């Protein structure tokens, strides 16, 4: 039986509220900064309540961007569209490829099956910096620079997702595969009608993680894109800050930061229940 101790409940909630405040305060300051004029942010102390330029700043940064040599007036709306395309392609591609790879490793008996799995798994030991130049050379030789295919295709393979799907498939009772075989179901039907519904929460959890991973890509898009039409929002924020002779337009930069945060946050909120359930089942 759990004892009720009011002081302990108060102490626990106070710690939680303090932790939330520490995490939320920088985001609040960023939002407030995006609603003021640039001159207001040069004063000390900076304002902590929203200003009167919310609509003007956000509409300007979405439709026009910043007019400086590095940002080149690229609208943040265009960069967010590019990031959305790349993040969806990476997330869906990683799930499809990893799902198929794990299915083949678990349910098919072919030579060097475990060698193939451990080769995939060992790629986790290689940092991105080790393979980024060879990958860039291959993509450049294929003529995929400044393209959505070049931005997403080299990042689609995922050893982590393959490992997680493999562990989940190993936990599925063999009787299901035998029953499907007796009923005349082939491998593709078994995958579509049995494994895919059982993996729904795992897929949701991986989708949230992989979407956020794809959205936050910086180094690879920085190498891959030289044309403004393919700038992503994370690398675009850095270009908004990189001005030569003047101070950055902080209200517009902060507005771009807030806009860049929204899609991953919305994905997490929409898929929160499946995300948490999927993580719990993966741990099992």
N, C-alpha and C positions, 0 to 999 in steps of 0.2 A: 504493500500500500504506500502510495506517495504522500508524504506529509505536505500540508499546505503551509508555506512560510511566506507571508506577504512581503517581508523585507527582501527575501531572496528573489521573488518575482520582480520587485521594483528594481533591484540591482541588475538583474538580467536584462530587463527592458531598457534600463538606462545605458548599459553597454551597447545594446543593439542600436538604440537611437543615436548614440555617439558615433558608432561605426558608419551608419547610414549618412549622418551629417558630414563626416570626413569625406565620404565618397561623392556625395551630391554637391557639396559646396563648390568645387571647381567647375562643375557643369553649370551651376547656377550663375557663377561669375562670367562664364563664357557666354551664356544666353543674354545676360544683362549687357555685356559689352557689345553684343550684336545689335542692340536696340538704341544705341546712342550715336552721336556724332564723334568724329575722330578727336576733336579738341577736348571733349569731356573725359576721354580716357588718358589724356596727358596730364590731368590734374591729380593731386594727391590729397586725400585718398580717392580711389576710383569709386564711381557710383555702385551701389549694391541693389538698386531698384531699377526696373525696366524704364527705358526712355520712350520717346515719342517717334522713333524712326524705325519701328519694327517692320512695317510693310515696305517702306522705301528701300531699306537695306537688303531685305530678303528678295524682293522683286528684282533689284539691280543685280545682285550676285547670281541669281538664277538665270536671268535672261541675257546679261551682258558680261558678267565676270569683272575682272580688274584690268584696267588699261595700263599694263606695264610691259616692258620688253620680254620678260620671262613668261608671264602668264598669257600674254598676247591677246587679252580680251576674250578668252575662251569661257563661255557660260558654264557655270557650275551644273546647271541642268543637263547639259551635254555630257559633262564628265561623270555625273551620277548615272546617266543612261549607260555609258560605257562600262562603268563599274558593275552595274546591275547585270548586264549581259555576260561579262566575264565571270562574276561570282556565281551566277546560275549555271553557266557552262561548266565551271570547275566543280561545283557541288554535285550536279547531276551526273557529270562524267565520272567523278571519283566513285560515286555510289554504284553506277552501272558497271564500271570496269571491276571494281573490288568485289561486288556481288557475284559477277560471273566468274572471276578468278577463284574466289573461295568455294563456290559451287563445284567447279571443276576439280579442285584439290581434294574436297571432302568426298564427293560422290562418284568420282571416276578413278579407275585404277589404270594408270599409264606409267611407263618407265620414267624414273627420276622425278616422280611426283613430289616427294618431300624435298628433294634438292631444289626444285623450282620454288617451293614455298619458302625455304630458308634463304634462298638467294633474294627473293622479294623482301623478306624480313630484314636481311642484313643491310639493305639500302637505308634503313633508319640510322645506321651508324655513320653515314656520309652526310656531313653538313652541306647546306645549300651552296655555300661558296665554292666547294670542291667541284661541283658538277655544273655550275652555272655557265662557265665559259664554253665547255664542250657543247652544252645544250644550245647556247646562243649560236655557236658555229653551225650546228645542224639546222636550226630554224632559219638562219640567214641563207644557207645553201638551198633550202627548200623554197625560198622566196616568200616566207611568211611574216617578215617584219612589217610593222604597221598594219596588223590585221587582227580580228578577233580570234581567229584560229591560232595565230602565233602567241597571243596573250594567254590563252586557256589550255591548248592542247598539251604543251610540255609539263603542265602541273597536274594533269588529270590523274596519273597513276598515284596510288596511295597504299603504302605498305601497312599503315595503321588500320585503315578501314578493311583491308583484306584480312588482317589478323583478327579483327573483331568479328567479322562475318564468319570466319572459319571457326572461331570458338563457339559462336552461337549455333552454327550448323552441327557441330559435334554434340551439342546438348539436345538436339532434336532426336526423339526416339527412333531407332531403326525400324520399328514396327510401322511407322507412317510410310516410309519408303517401300517396305514390303507390301503393305496394303495397296498403295498406289500402283505398284507393279502388277499385282494380282488383278486389279481392276482394269488393267490395260493402259494405264497412263504412262506416257513417255517421259523422258527427262525434262523437256520444256514444260509440259503440262504440270508435272510435279513441282517444278520451280514456280510456275505462275499461280497455281491453285492452292498450294500448301506452304511452300517456303516463303513466298512473298508476303502473304497475309500474316504469317507468324513473325516476320521481320519488320512489321510496320513501325513499331516504336523504335527499334534500333535504327531504321532508316531515317526516321524523323530526327533522332538525336544526332546522327552523323550529318544530316543535311544542315542543321543549325550550325554545327561546328565548322563544316566545310564551307558553307556560305560566308560565315564571318571570316574564315581564313582567306577565301578568294577576294572578298571585299577589301580587306586590309593589305592586299599585296602592294608593295612599294618598289622593291629592288628590280623585280622582273619587268614590270611595265616601264620603269625608268630606262632599262636597257632596250626594250623592244620598240618603243614608240618615239618617233621624231616628228610625226605629223600631229597637229593640234586636234584633229578629228578623233584621235584614239587616246587622248589623255584620260586617265582615270582620276577619280576625285582625290584619292590619298596622295598621289604624286602631284596633283594639281594644287593642293593646299601648300605644299612646299614651294611651288612656283609662285603662289600668291605672296608668300613671305619674302621671296628673294628679289628685293628691289635694290636698285643701285644707289641712287642719289637722294632718295627721300625715305621717310619712315613708312613702314607698312600701313596700309589702310586697315587698321585693326578691327573696326566694326564689320567690314565686309569679310575679312578673314575669319572672324569669329562666327559670322553667319554661315560661312562655308563649312566650318567645323561642326556646327550644330546640324546642318543638313546632312553631312557625311555620317553622322551618328544614327540618323533616324532609321534607315532600312535595316541594319542589323538588329536594332532594338525592336522594331516591329516584328521581324521574323521570330525573335526569341519570345515576345509576348504572345504572338498568335499560336506558336507551337510549344508553349511552355509545358503543358501537361504531358504531351507525348515526349518532349525532350527529357523531362525528369524521369518519366517512366522508362524511357529507353536507356538512360544512364544506369538506372537501378538494375535493369535486366542484363545489361552488358557486364556489370560487376558480378552478377551471379554466374 
